[in-house]
Amino acid sequence: MKKKIAIYPFYKGLLPLLLEDGELHNYELTYAIVPKGWESFEEVEDKRKNLICDEESFYSEDLMSNIDVLLLCKPLFQVDKSIYSCITALAEEKGKHIIYVPELEPVFNHSGLEGWECLELESSCTTKSNELASIDVPVILIMGMGENCEKWDVQLKLCDSFRKEGYKISLISSNPLSRLMGYHTIPSCIDSTHLTFTQQVENINAFIKNIEQIESPDVIILGVPGGILKYSSAAPNGYGYLPFLVCNAVVPDITILSLYCGNYEETHLKEIKSTCLYRFGVNIDYYHISENVCLYNSEARQLEYYSVDHTYLAENISDFQADMLTFNSSNSDSREGVFKRIMRELQDNIPAI
């Protein structure tokens, strides 16, 4: 029997959990809890919108009693950790299991306590081989300019599109929340401080090869954590280290780069393409334009993320839709046009599919 789960705080970046609720393994999404004054989600269709509730109603109607698990997430924008105090105290009082994303580990650090669980990355495969294994099925790589640029949404929708066409898909996701859907995540060795660069690359490669051998997929979709470039000297954005690791571990057949919202000129896209080719050894085939904007807050000395209206985004990408190189995951026409083109490219060029 599936456990009933509530998500807090619910925000736009978690819409895949709401819209893909049927894909949740072992869980039934019961409530998506939105703090007072946050987004309204007018674009969500009625049959899914009834799962969204405001935080005040969740308390006043004692809806905590209706769930088994509380999932705590970290929104795109900075929030005070005190927002979690009331709901976690109530969950503990009522004996509910609490799961939280790795980004909240500094806030809670409760993974060793009974009833608390951190949604960790998947364990690595260790290998003693000094040679990288050949991945013999098509690999679609999804990278991002930085964090919070909808890479996860692209991964899930690409999976769904391929599956509807009858293909068997293995997803190795950049988002630990994908484990709730029964998908793989990028292996934990990517964060290891005890492994050399070479060992990390070899273990990532062995992890992907192991999935290929066990699951025999038609296509592997690989989401890459982190961003490809530093934002500025004050916000290094990981210096592109994680994408560099993954790109050394596997040679993709198709690469999608997810960008922040903006009106990108063709010359700008070519510069980004050249950077990825020379820095990571991958050729960018398609660009996804997300609905998020990334800005540096000099006072708080941190990156902040904001969502834009979908209509504004559609106007900014319209010039590129004609050649099918650029798309947005919320725009079904541009999205499906690119996905079908990817399928045709793989069918024409790769015997395995």
C-alpha positions as a printed Julia matrix, in Angstrom:
353×3 Matrix{Float64}:
  0.0    0.0     0.0
  1.36   3.41   -0.95
  2.2    5.84    1.82
  0.51   9.22    1.75
  2.99  12.05    1.4
  2.76  15.83    1.77
  5.32  18.27    0.32
  6.42  21.45    2.1
  7.02  24.16    1.03
  5.56  23.63   -2.43
  6.79  25.95   -5.2
  6.91  26.01   -8.98
 10.11  23.97   -9.26
  8.3   21.01   -7.68
  5.49  20.91  -10.25
  6.88  17.68  -11.77
  5.98  15.89   -8.52
  2.42  17.18   -8.82
  1.98  16.61  -12.55
  3.79  13.25  -12.58
  2.1   12.03   -9.38
  1.29   8.67  -11.03
  5.01   7.96  -11.34
  5.68   8.17   -7.61
  6.82   4.77   -6.31
  5.49   3.7    -2.9
  3.95   7.13   -2.32
  0.66   8.86   -3.04
  0.88  12.64   -3.18
 -1.83  13.89   -0.83
 -0.99  17.55   -0.2
  1.26  20.15   -1.78
  1.5   22.77    0.97
  2.02  26.4    -0.1
  3.03  29.02    2.52
  0.89  32.13    2.76
  1.59  34.71    0.05
  3.45  32.34   -2.24
  2.51  31.28   -5.78
 -1.12  30.62   -6.79
 -0.56  27.96   -9.51
 -3.39  29.17  -11.71
 -1.93  27.23  -14.65
 -2.47  23.84  -12.96
 -5.52  21.96  -14.19
 -8.37  21.49  -11.71
 -7.94  17.75  -11.09
 -4.38  18.35   -9.88
 -5.04  21.69   -8.21
 -7.13  20.05   -5.49
 -3.9   18.59   -4.09
 -2.56  22.1    -3.44
 -3.45  23.58   -0.08
 -2.35  26.64    1.83
 -0.33  26.19    4.99
 -2.98  27.79    7.19
 -5.62  25.27    6.1
 -3.19  22.41    6.59
 -2.94  23.33   10.27
 -6.52  24.44   10.95
 -8.06  21.33    9.34
 -5.55  18.96   10.98
 -4.52  17.56    7.6
 -1.28  16.24    9.1
 -3.36  13.36   10.47
 -4.13  12.24    6.89
 -0.52  11.62    5.82
  2.25   9.15    6.59
  5.27  11.1     5.33
  6.28  14.76    5.24
  8.72  15.73    2.48
 10.71  18.91    3.16
 12.18  20.76    0.18
 14.3   23.87   -0.33
 12.74  26.55   -2.56
 14.59  28.43   -5.29
 14.75  31.6    -3.24
 16.33  32.09    0.15
 14.06  31.46    3.14
 14.65  31.55    6.85
 15.05  28.07    8.3
 12.44  28.96   10.91
  9.7   28.31    8.32
 10.22  24.59    8.95
  9.92  24.77   12.74
  6.15  24.61   13.14
  5.46  21.89   10.57
  8.32  19.63   11.68
  7.3   19.96   15.34
  3.76  18.94   14.43
  4.99  16.04   12.31
  7.15  14.75   15.16
  4.29  15.15   17.62
  2.04  13.02   15.41
  4.75  10.44   14.71
  5.11  11.14   10.98
  8.17  10.1     9.02
 10.13  13.13    7.76
 12.2   13.09    4.57
 14.29  16.09    3.53
 16.41  16.93    0.5
 20.23  17.03    0.79
 20.29  20.84    0.46
 18.61  20.99    3.89
 21.24  18.84    5.6
 22.96  21.93    7.1
 19.59  23.01    8.51
 18.51  19.72   10.07
 21.36  17.22   10.19
 18.8   14.79   11.62
 19.41  11.81    9.31
 20.6    9.74   12.27
 17.49  10.44   14.33
 14.55   8.06   14.35
 11.81   9.22   12.02
 14.1   11.47    9.96
 15.65  10.61    6.59
 17.84  12.58    4.19
 17.1   11.79    0.55
 20.68  10.94   -0.38
 22.21  10.38   -3.79
 22.44   6.78   -4.96
 25.42   4.73   -3.77
 28.34   4.49   -6.18
 29.66   1.48   -8.04
 33.32   0.94   -7.25
 35.67  -0.3    -9.93
 39.3   -1.39   -9.98
 39.53  -1.04  -13.73
 41.78   1.67  -15.13
 39.81   1.66  -18.37
 36.5    3.36  -19.0
 33.77   1.02  -20.22
 32.04   1.74  -23.5
 28.38   2.66  -23.06
 26.72   0.8   -25.92
 23.3    2.45  -25.93
 22.49   6.08  -26.82
 23.12   8.59  -24.04
 21.26  11.9   -23.89
 23.07  14.37  -21.64
 21.16  17.24  -20.0
 23.39  19.97  -18.57
 22.55  23.37  -17.13
 24.04  26.84  -17.17
 23.67  26.66  -13.38
 21.37  25.32  -10.7
 17.6   25.8   -10.83
 17.24  26.08  -14.6
 14.63  23.28  -14.98
 17.0   20.46  -15.93
 14.86  18.07  -13.9
 11.67  19.01  -15.72
 13.39  18.4   -19.08
 14.66  15.0   -17.91
 11.21  13.81  -16.8
  9.37  15.08  -19.88
 11.98  13.58  -22.2
 11.57  10.24  -20.4
  7.82  10.43  -20.77
  8.04  11.29  -24.48
 10.36   8.36  -25.25
  8.29   5.96  -23.16
  5.11   6.89  -25.03
  6.89   5.91  -28.25
  7.6    2.46  -26.82
 11.24   2.92  -25.79
 12.71   1.55  -22.57
 14.39   4.39  -20.69
 16.9    4.5   -17.85
 17.06   7.91  -16.18
 20.06   8.91  -14.07
 18.82  12.16  -12.64
 20.55  15.23  -11.27
 17.76  15.61   -8.69
 17.59  13.31   -5.62
 13.78  13.7    -5.66
 13.79  11.37   -8.67
 14.38   8.49   -6.25
 10.75   8.92   -5.14
  9.79   8.06   -8.73
 11.96   4.96   -8.88
 14.63   6.57  -11.05
 18.37   6.57  -10.47
 20.33   9.6    -9.31
 23.84  10.59  -10.17
 26.06   8.46   -7.86
 27.31   9.7    -4.49
 30.97   9.45   -5.57
 30.45  12.76   -7.39
 30.56  14.51   -4.0
 33.32  12.41   -2.48
 36.32  14.19   -1.0
 38.17  10.89   -0.53
 38.47   9.97   -4.21
 40.81  11.4    -6.82
 39.41  12.96   -9.97
 40.33   9.79  -11.91
 38.58   7.55   -9.37
 35.44   9.7    -9.5
 35.34   9.51  -13.3
 35.9    5.74  -13.3
 33.2    5.16  -10.66
 30.64   7.29  -12.52
 31.42   5.38  -15.7
 31.08   2.03  -13.89
 27.77   3.17  -12.37
 26.33   4.0   -15.81
 27.66   0.77  -17.34
 26.13  -1.26  -14.51
 22.7    0.28  -15.19
 23.08  -0.46  -18.9
 23.93  -4.11  -18.23
 21.18  -4.7   -15.65
 18.31  -2.76  -17.26
 19.13  -3.1   -20.99
 17.54   0.25  -21.87
 17.08   1.6   -25.37
 18.26   5.03  -24.2
 19.98   6.42  -21.1
 19.02   9.96  -20.08
 21.68  11.51  -17.88
 21.05  14.66  -15.86
 24.2   16.52  -14.83
 24.27  18.37  -11.5
 25.8   21.8   -11.09
 26.45  24.5   -13.65
 28.88  24.66  -16.55
 30.4   28.05  -15.67
 30.99  30.26  -12.68
 28.49  33.09  -12.38
 31.11  35.55  -11.17
 34.19  35.68   -8.98
 31.91  36.11   -5.97
 29.63  33.22   -7.02
 31.84  30.49   -8.51
 28.94  28.08   -9.1
 31.23  25.09   -8.53
 33.55  26.2   -11.36
 31.89  23.66  -13.67
 33.61  20.79  -11.85
 30.66  18.38  -11.7
 29.82  18.63  -15.43
 33.54  18.16  -16.16
 33.52  14.92  -14.13
 30.46  13.51  -15.89
 31.61  14.51  -19.38
 34.87  12.64  -18.8
 32.96   9.54  -17.71
 30.66   9.19  -20.73
 30.46  10.31  -24.35
 26.91  11.54  -25.1
 25.11  11.09  -28.41
 22.83  14.08  -27.85
 23.42  17.01  -25.48
 20.8   19.47  -24.25
 21.87  22.6   -22.36
 19.3   24.31  -20.16
 19.71  28.09  -19.92
 18.2   30.73  -17.68
 15.41  32.83  -19.13
 16.64  35.47  -21.53
 16.63  36.7   -25.1
 19.69  34.9   -26.48
 21.19  36.09  -29.74
 22.56  33.49  -32.14
 26.13  34.7   -31.54
 25.68  34.17  -27.79
 24.49  30.6   -28.3
 27.48  29.92  -30.55
 29.83  31.19  -27.84
 28.19  28.89  -25.28
 28.43  26.0   -27.74
 32.17  26.64  -28.26
 32.77  26.83  -24.52
 31.09  23.46  -23.95
 33.0   21.87  -26.82
 36.41  22.99  -25.67
 35.84  22.75  -21.94
 33.78  19.56  -21.71
 34.28  17.92  -25.09
 30.55  17.85  -25.84
 28.6   19.37  -28.7
 25.42  21.18  -27.67
 22.63  19.99  -29.96
 19.66  21.76  -28.36
 19.05  24.62  -25.95
 16.28  24.64  -23.36
 15.22  28.1   -22.19
 13.89  27.85  -18.65
 11.38  30.11  -16.92
 13.86  30.99  -14.16
 16.16  33.98  -13.82
 19.39  33.9   -11.82
 20.66  37.08  -10.13
 23.46  37.75   -7.67
 22.44  39.5    -4.45
 25.54  41.48   -3.47
 24.21  42.29    0.01
 23.42  38.67    0.87
 26.42  37.51   -1.22
 24.49  34.69   -2.83
 22.64  33.74   -6.0
 18.88  34.17   -6.04
 16.36  32.69   -8.46
 13.04  34.03   -9.75
 10.39  32.7   -12.11
  9.02  34.68  -15.05
  5.65  34.6   -16.76
  5.39  31.94  -19.45
  4.02  34.47  -21.97
  7.17  36.56  -21.67
  9.29  33.47  -22.26
  7.34  32.45  -25.35
  8.0   35.84  -26.9
 11.73  35.51  -26.23
 12.2   32.08  -27.81
  9.89  32.5   -30.8
 12.72  33.5   -33.14
 14.53  30.23  -32.54
 11.63  27.78  -32.76
 11.75  27.76  -36.55
 15.04  25.87  -36.67
 14.05  23.66  -33.7
 17.28  24.27  -31.8
 15.65  26.03  -28.87
 12.62  24.99  -26.83
 10.85  25.39  -23.53
  9.53  22.39  -21.58
  6.23  24.14  -20.79
  5.57  24.86  -24.48
  4.25  21.53  -25.77
  4.73  22.4   -29.46
  8.39  23.41  -29.19
  9.12  20.63  -26.67
  7.6   17.79  -28.66
  9.12  19.11  -31.87
 12.6   18.85  -30.39
 11.97  15.48  -28.73
 10.71  13.92  -31.96
 13.7   15.32  -33.81
 16.01  13.72  -31.22
 14.29  10.38  -31.74
 14.75  10.64  -35.5
 18.44  11.49  -35.1
 19.03   8.47  -32.89
 17.1    6.18  -35.24
 19.07   7.4   -38.25
 22.52   7.37  -36.67
 22.65   4.79  -33.89
 21.92   1.1   -34.64
 21.17   0.32  -30.99
 17.87   2.17  -31.11
